[in-house]
Amino acid sequence: MIELKDINFKYKNGEMVLKDINLKVEEKEFITIIGKNGSGKSTLLKLIGGITKPTKGQAIVDGIDLSDKKNFMEIRKKVGIVFQNPENQIIFNNVHDDIAFGIKNLGLDNTEERIKQALKTVNMQEHENAESYDLSMGQKQRITIASVLSMGTKYIVMDEPTAMLDSEGKETVYEIVKNLKQQGYTIIYATNVMDEILYSDRTIIMEKGKIVKEIKSKGILDNIEELRKRNLQIPPKIQTLLKLKEKGIHIKLEEIM
């Protein structure tokens, strides 16, 4: 379980980025985080991933305190992070070497087996010996996901992973994410693609560094006004359901998922 207790974070110039964050993420839960740019989403994810330390409060993953530097390597084995731009995470030109780096850096065994299994999970096994610069942006993102999986992490933090991809790349990556959820991974996923929140268990709405609302994703139809009040886009699939409802046609959300 991931637990954040009374978390605050501010820059050295005194600007407060996160304020009084309290959040629990259970194992195998899929959480989406939404909010306008500058709401604190990325900082929150970096904190969960152990990259950023809280100014105040406590962040714990499976009983391990993220603030303690001596726990850094242990956290890396538990929490993997995928950012918007995969090119910022790819270190080596060769796909095999890039994935192997993280495995060896953590001192893990069975490098070749881990690489092959991770590439199979993201359907990129035929590219094991490819040069990274030859891949499309969507393929590069799949490689970064494979790198995270190869290290045996059970918590996957994703910061708008489809933001830089074309429509085909977005769909492919999101299908991988849904499959990972089915396989039992815990996923914390920030997004501005509103349809993506429909597949999660719970949606966290952030505003000015605070968590202002939590919505069970299956109950999103009951929280439309909350989204509108905060100037957040209504997911297109939900807009369709609302239009049908106005015409007397009632379809359940799960029927269009």
KEKE-3310 file (N, C-alpha, C; in steps of 0.2 Angstrom, whole numbers, plus 5000, padded with zeros to 4 digits):
npx = (5004:5002:5005:5001:5004:4998:5005:5016:5024:5036:5045:5062:5061:5050:5038:5023:5019:5012:4999:4994:4992:4983:4982:4978:4983:4978:4984:4984:4975:4969:4972:4967:4973:4968:4968:4970:4984:4998:4992:4998:5000:5011:5021:5016:5017:5031:5035:5028:5036:5048:5057:5056:5057:5046:5042:5036:5027:5023:5028:5024:5028:5023:5027:5039:5049:5049:5056:5068:5085:5092:5084:5082:5086:5078:5066:5066:5065:5052:5043:5040:5043:5035:5037:5031:5038:5047:5059:5067:5070:5076:5092:5102:5107:5103:5090:5089:5101:5097:5086:5092:5100:5094:5090:5102:5108:5100:5105:5099:5094:5093:5093:5092:5080:5071:5071:5066:5053:5047:5047:5039:5027:5024:5022:5034:5044:5050:5058:5070:5083:5084:5089:5086:5084:5078:5065:5047:5039:5028:5032:5044:5039:5033:5044:5050:5041:5042:5055:5053:5044:5053:5061:5054:5044:5030:5021:5016:5019:5013:5015:5005:5007:5003:5004:5012:5010:5004:4987:4986:4997:4993:4982:4987:4997:4988:4980:4990:4991:4979:4979:4989:4984:4974:4983:4986:4994:4998:4992:4996:4990:4992:4983:4977:4968:4952:4943:4951:4950:4939:4942:4948:4949:4947:4946:4956:4954:4964:4968:4977:4987:4981:4971:4955:4944:4938:4933:4923:4926:4916:4905:4905:4895:4887:4894:4895:4893:4902:4914:4912:4911:4924:4929:4934:4935:4921:4921:4921:4914:4905:4898:4891:4882:4875:4868:4860:4853:4845:4837:4829:4834:4842:4857:4869:4885:4895:4891:4897:4910)
npy = (4994:5011:5026:5042:5055:5070:5078:5090:5101:5112:5124:5130:5143:5146:5144:5136:5120:5107:5104:5099:5085:5070:5053:5036:5022:5007:4990:4984:4993:5005:5021:5037:5053:5069:5086:5104:5111:5114:5111:5102:5089:5082:5084:5077:5064:5062:5063:5051:5042:5043:5052:5066:5073:5076:5092:5092:5080:5063:5050:5034:5018:5002:5001:5007:5021:5035:5046:5043:5042:5031:5021:5022:5013:5002:5007:5009:4997:4994:5004:5010:5023:5031:5044:5058:5061:5049:5049:5055:5046:5035:5028:5021:5017:5005:4994:4982:4984:4996:4992:4982:4990:4996:4984:4978:4989:4988:4977:4965:4948:4936:4943:4942:4934:4943:4954:4949:4944:4957:4964:4956:4958:4971:4970:4971:4962:4959:4969:4969:4970:4981:4998:5012:5025:5022:5019:5023:5036:5031:5018:5020:5024:5012:5005:5011:5008:4994:4994:4998:4987:4976:4977:4972:4980:4983:4994:5006:5021:5034:5048:5057:5048:5046:5058:5064:5056:5050:5046:5032:5027:5032:5024:5011:5011:5013:5002:4993:4997:4995:4981:4978:4982:4972:4962:4963:4974:4989:5005:5022:5035:5050:5061:5070:5066:5064:5053:5042:5041:5034:5020:5018:5014:5024:5041:5055:5072:5086:5103:5118:5112:5104:5090:5090:5083:5066:5053:5039:5030:5023:5030:5042:5048:5053:5064:5074:5088:5092:5091:5100:5112:5114:5117:5106:5095:5085:5068:5062:5050:5050:5062:5057:5048:5056:5064:5054:5051:5062:5061:5051:5038:5026:5020:5010:5015:5005:4997:5004:5003)
npz = (5000:4996:5006:5009:5021:5027:5018:5012:5000:4995:4985:4985:4984:4991:4986:4987:4983:4985:4996:5011:5008:5009:5006:5001:4993:4988:4985:4969:4964:4953:4950:4944:4941:4939:4933:4931:4922:4932:4944:4952:4950:4943:4952:4963:4959:4957:4970:4975:4968:4974:4970:4973:4988:5002:5009:5021:5031:5028:5017:5012:5007:5006:5020:5020:5022:5011:5013:5018:5013:5013:5009:4995:4984:4987:4986:4972:4967:4970:4965:4949:4937:4923:4912:4902:4891:4882:4877:4886:4895:4890:4889:4882:4865:4860:4862:4870:4878:4885:4892:4900:4908:4919:4926:4930:4937:4949:4954:4951:4947:4933:4920:4906:4904:4911:4902:4890:4894:4899:4887:4879:4886:4882:4869:4861:4857:4846:4843:4851:4848:4842:4836:4847:4842:4830:4832:4833:4842:4850:4851:4858:4870:4874:4876:4887:4897:4897:4902:4916:4920:4919:4930:4940:4947:4957:4959:4947:4941:4932:4922:4912:4901:4887:4881:4872:4861:4845:4839:4837:4844:4857:4859:4859:4870:4880:4880:4884:4897:4903:4902:4911:4923:4924:4926:4939:4943:4953:4949:4946:4939:4930:4920:4906:4896:4895:4893:4898:4911:4914:4915:4927:4944:4953:4954:4956:4959:4957:4963:4963:4971:4980:4985:4979:4977:4977:4966:4963:4949:4942:4946:4940:4932:4941:4946:4937:4937:4946:4939:4929:4937:4940:4929:4920:4907:4901:4899:4882:4880:4890:4888:4876:4882:4890:4881:4875:4885:4887:4876:4880:4880:4889:4894:4901:4909:4909:4898:4886:4888)
capx = (5000:5005:5001:5004:5001:4999:5011:5017:5030:5037:5051:5067:5059:5045:5032:5020:5016:5007:4996:4990:4989:4982:4980:4980:4982:4978:4987:4980:4971:4971:4970:4969:4974:4967:4968:4973:4992:5000:4988:5002:5000:5018:5025:5014:5019:5038:5035:5027:5041:5054:5062:5055:5055:5041:5044:5033:5023:5027:5026:5026:5027:5024:5030:5046:5048:5052:5060:5075:5089:5095:5079:5081:5086:5073:5060:5066:5062:5045:5040:5043:5040:5035:5035:5028:5043:5051:5066:5071:5071:5080:5099:5106:5104:5101:5084:5091:5105:5093:5082:5097:5104:5090:5090:5109:5109:5097:5108:5094:5096:5089:5093:5089:5073:5067:5070:5061:5046:5045:5046:5033:5021:5022:5022:5039:5049:5054:5063:5075:5090:5083:5091:5081:5082:5074:5058:5042:5038:5024:5037:5049:5036:5032:5051:5051:5036:5046:5061:5050:5042:5059:5064:5049:5040:5023:5018:5018:5017:5013:5014:5003:5011:5001:5003:5016:5009:4998:4981:4988:5001:4989:4978:4992:4999:4982:4978:4995:4990:4973:4981:4993:4979:4971:4988:4987:4999:4995:4994:4994:4990:4990:4980:4972:4963:4947:4941:4955:4948:4933:4944:4951:4944:4945:4949:4958:4954:4968:4968:4981:4991:4977:4966:4949:4938:4939:4927:4923:4925:4910:4900:4906:4889:4884:4898:4896:4893:4909:4919:4910:4912:4931:4931:4937:4932:4917:4924:4917:4909:4900:4894:4886:4877:4870:4864:4856:4848:4840:4832:4825:4838:4846:4863:4874:4892:4899:4890:4901:4917)
capy = (5000:5018:5030:5049:5058:5077:5080:5097:5102:5119:5125:5134:5150:5147:5143:5129:5116:5102:5106:5094:5079:5063:5048:5029:5018:5000:4986:4982:4998:5009:5028:5042:5060:5074:5093:5109:5112:5118:5109:5098:5082:5079:5084:5072:5058:5062:5061:5044:5038:5044:5057:5072:5072:5080:5097:5091:5075:5056:5046:5027:5012:4995:5002:5010:5028:5037:5052:5041:5041:5024:5017:5023:5007:4997:5010:5008:4990:4993:5009:5013:5029:5033:5051:5060:5060:5043:5050:5057:5040:5030:5030:5018:5017:4998:4992:4977:4987:5001:4988:4979:4994:4996:4978:4977:4994:4986:4971:4959:4942:4934:4949:4940:4932:4949:4958:4945:4945:4964:4966:4952:4961:4977:4967:4974:4957:4958:4975:4968:4972:4987:5004:5016:5031:5020:5018:5029:5039:5026:5012:5022:5024:5005:5002:5014:5004:4988:4995:4998:4980:4972:4978:4969:4984:4982:5000:5009:5028:5036:5055:5058:5044:5046:5065:5065:5051:5050:5042:5025:5026:5032:5018:5005:5012:5013:4995:4990:5000:4991:4974:4978:4982:4965:4957:4965:4980:4995:5010:5029:5038:5056:5061:5075:5063:5062:5046:5037:5040:5029:5013:5017:5012:5030:5047:5061:5079:5091:5110:5122:5108:5101:5085:5093:5078:5059:5051:5032:5031:5020:5034:5048:5051:5057:5069:5079:5095:5093:5092:5107:5117:5115:5118:5100:5092:5080:5063:5061:5044:5052:5067:5054:5045:5062:5066:5049:5051:5068:5058:5045:5032:5025:5015:5010:5016:4999:4995:5007:5003)
capz = (5000:4997:5010:5010:5027:5028:5014:5009:4997:4992:4982:4989:4984:4996:4983:4990:4977:4987:5002:5015:5004:5012:5001:5002:4987:4989:4980:4963:4963:4947:4951:4939:4944:4934:4936:4926:4922:4938:4950:4957:4948:4942:4959:4968:4956:4958:4977:4976:4965:4978:4966:4976:4995:5005:5014:5028:5031:5027:5012:5014:5002:5009:5026:5019:5022:5005:5014:5020:5008:5013:5006:4988:4980:4989:4983:4965:4966:4971:4961:4943:4934:4916:4911:4896:4885:4883:4875:4892:4900:4886:4890:4877:4858:4859:4866:4874:4883:4888:4898:4904:4913:4925:4930:4933:4942:4955:4956:4950:4943:4927:4916:4899:4905:4913:4896:4886:4897:4899:4880:4877:4889:4878:4862:4857:4858:4839:4843:4857:4846:4838:4839:4850:4838:4824:4834:4834:4849:4854:4853:4863:4876:4876:4879:4894:4901:4898:4907:4922:4921:4920:4937:4945:4951:4958:4958:4941:4941:4925:4921:4906:4896:4880:4880:4866:4856:4840:4841:4837:4850:4863:4860:4861:4877:4885:4880:4889:4904:4905:4903:4917:4929:4925:4929:4946:4945:4955:4944:4948:4932:4928:4913:4903:4892:4900:4893:4901:4919:4915:4916:4933:4950:4957:4951:4961:4956:4960:4961:4967:4975:4985:4982:4981:4976:4975:4963:4961:4942:4940:4948:4937:4930:4947:4947:4931:4939:4950:4933:4926:4941:4940:4922:4918:4901:4902:4894:4876:4880:4895:4884:4872:4887:4893:4875:4874:4891:4885:4871:4883:4879:4895:4893:4907:4907:4907:4891:4881:4890)
cpx = (5004:5001:5005:5000:5003:5005:5011:5024:5030:5044:5056:5065:5053:5038:5029:5017:5011:5005:4992:4987:4989:4979:4983:4978:4983:4982:4982:4975:4973:4968:4972:4969:4973:4967:4972:4981:4993:4996:4992:5003:5007:5022:5023:5017:5027:5039:5034:5032:5048:5059:5062:5054:5051:5045:5042:5028:5027:5024:5029:5024:5028:5028:5037:5045:5052:5057:5068:5079:5091:5090:5078:5081:5081:5066:5060:5064:5055:5041:5043:5039:5040:5033:5032:5032:5048:5058:5070:5073:5075:5087:5103:5103:5101:5095:5086:5096:5102:5089:5086:5100:5100:5090:5097:5110:5106:5100:5103:5097:5092:5088:5089:5082:5069:5066:5065:5054:5043:5043:5040:5026:5019:5022:5027:5045:5053:5059:5068:5081:5090:5087:5086:5079:5078:5066:5053:5042:5034:5028:5042:5046:5035:5039:5052:5046:5039:5051:5058:5047:5048:5062:5059:5045:5033:5018:5021:5015:5018:5011:5012:5007:5009:5001:5007:5015:5003:4992:4982:4992:4998:4985:4982:4994:4994:4980:4983:4993:4984:4975:4985:4989:4976:4976:4989:4992:4995:4997:4991:4995:4988:4988:4976:4967:4958:4944:4945:4953:4943:4935:4947:4946:4942:4949:4950:4958:4959:4967:4972:4985:4987:4972:4959:4943:4941:4932:4928:4922:4919:4904:4901:4900:4885:4888:4900:4897:4899:4914:4918:4912:4920:4934:4935:4932:4928:4920:4919:4912:4903:4895:4889:4881:4872:4866:4858:4850:4843:4835:4828:4828:4843:4851:4867:4881:4896:4897:4893:4908:4921)
cpy = (5006:5022:5037:5052:5065:5080:5087:5097:5109:5119:5129:5141:5151:5145:5136:5126:5110:5104:5101:5088:5073:5059:5041:5026:5011:4996:4984:4987:5002:5016:5032:5049:5065:5081:5098:5109:5116:5116:5104:5091:5079:5079:5078:5065:5057:5060:5054:5040:5039:5049:5064:5070:5077:5085:5095:5085:5068:5053:5039:5022:5006:4996:5005:5017:5031:5043:5050:5039:5034:5019:5017:5017:5002:5000:5009:5001:4989:4998:5011:5018:5029:5040:5052:5059:5054:5044:5053:5052:5035:5033:5028:5018:5010:4997:4988:4980:4992:4997:4985:4983:4995:4990:4977:4983:4992:4980:4965:4954:4941:4939:4947:4938:4938:4953:4955:4946:4952:4966:4962:4956:4968:4976:4971:4969:4957:4964:4975:4971:4978:4993:5009:5021:5029:5019:5024:5031:5034:5020:5013:5022:5017:5002:5005:5010:4997:4988:4994:4991:4976:4972:4975:4973:4982:4988:5004:5016:5031:5043:5057:5054:5044:5054:5067:5060:5053:5046:5035:5023:5027:5026:5012:5005:5011:5006:4991:4991:4996:4984:4973:4978:4975:4960:4958:4970:4985:5001:5017:5033:5045:5057:5068:5073:5060:5055:5041:5036:5035:5022:5012:5015:5019:5036:5053:5067:5083:5098:5114:5118:5104:5095:5088:5089:5071:5056:5043:5033:5028:5025:5041:5052:5055:5063:5074:5086:5097:5094:5099:5112:5119:5115:5112:5097:5086:5074:5062:5056:5046:5057:5063:5051:5050:5064:5061:5049:5056:5065:5052:5038:5031:5019:5016:5011:5010:4996:4998:5007:4997)
cpz = (5000:5001:5011:5016:5028:5024:5011:5006:4994:4990:4986:4989:4988:4993:4985:4984:4979:4994:5005:5011:5009:5007:5002:4995:4988:4984:4975:4961:4957:4948:4946:4943:4938:4938:4931:4927:4928:4944:4954:4955:4947:4948:4963:4965:4957:4965:4978:4973:4969:4975:4970:4984:4998:5010:5021:5026:5029:5021:5013:5009:5005:5016:5026:5018:5016:5007:5016:5014:5007:5010:4999:4984:4981:4986:4975:4963:4966:4966:4955:4940:4927:4915:4904:4890:4886:4881:4881:4897:4896:4886:4884:4870:4857:4864:4871:4880:4887:4894:4903:4910:4919:4930:4933:4938:4949:4957:4956:4946:4937:4922:4909:4899:4907:4906:4892:4888:4897:4891:4877:4880:4885:4871:4858:4857:4851:4839:4848:4855:4842:4841:4841:4845:4831:4826:4834:4841:4853:4856:4858:4870:4879:4879:4886:4899:4902:4903:4914:4924:4923:4926:4942:4949:4952:4958:4952:4941:4934:4924:4914:4900:4889:4878:4873:4860:4851:4842:4841:4843:4856:4864:4862:4868:4882:4886:4885:4896:4907:4907:4910:4923:4930:4927:4936:4948:4948:4951:4946:4942:4931:4921:4912:4898:4896:4899:4897:4908:4919:4916:4923:4939:4954:4954:4956:4957:4960:4958:4966:4972:4980:4981:4984:4980:4974:4972:4961:4953:4939:4942:4945:4934:4935:4949:4942:4933:4943:4944:4930:4930:4941:4933:4919:4912:4903:4897:4888:4877:4885:4892:4880:4876:4889:4887:4874:4879:4890:4881:4874:4882:4885:4894:4899:4905:4905:4900:4885:4883:4885)
residu = (MET:ILE:GLU:LEU:LYS:ASP:ILE:ASN:PHE:LYS:TYR:LYS:ASN:GLY:GLU:MET:VAL:LEU:LYS:ASP:ILE:ASN:LEU:LYS:VAL:GLU:GLU:LYS:GLU:PHE:ILE:THR:ILE:ILE:GLY:LYS:ASN:GLY:SER:GLY:LYS:SER:THR:LEU:LEU:LYS:LEU:ILE:GLY:GLY:ILE:THR:LYS:PRO:THR:LYS:GLY:GLN:ALA:ILE:VAL:ASP:GLY:ILE:ASP:LEU:SER:ASP:LYS:LYS:ASN:PHE:MET:GLU:ILE:ARG:LYS:LYS:VAL:GLY:ILE:VAL:PHE:GLN:ASN:PRO:GLU:ASN:GLN:ILE:ILE:PHE:ASN:ASN:VAL:HIS:ASP:ASP:ILE:ALA:PHE:GLY:ILE:LYS:ASN:LEU:GLY:LEU:ASP:ASN:THR:GLU:GLU:ARG:ILE:LYS:GLN:ALA:LEU:LYS:THR:VAL:ASN:MET:GLN:GLU:HIS:GLU:ASN:ALA:GLU:SER:TYR:ASP:LEU:SER:MET:GLY:GLN:LYS:GLN:ARG:ILE:THR:ILE:ALA:SER:VAL:LEU:SER:MET:GLY:THR:LYS:TYR:ILE:VAL:MET:ASP:GLU:PRO:THR:ALA:MET:LEU:ASP:SER:GLU:GLY:LYS:GLU:THR:VAL:TYR:GLU:ILE:VAL:LYS:ASN:LEU:LYS:GLN:GLN:GLY:TYR:THR:ILE:ILE:TYR:ALA:THR:ASN:VAL:MET:ASP:GLU:ILE:LEU:TYR:SER:ASP:ARG:THR:ILE:ILE:MET:GLU:LYS:GLY:LYS:ILE:VAL:LYS:GLU:ILE:LYS:SER:LYS:GLY:ILE:LEU:ASP:ASN:ILE:GLU:GLU:LEU:ARG:LYS:ARG:ASN:LEU:GLN:ILE:PRO:PRO:LYS:ILE:GLN:THR:LEU:LEU:LYS:LEU:LYS:GLU:LYS:GLY:ILE:HIS:ILE:LYS:LEU:GLU:GLU:ILE:MET)
# end
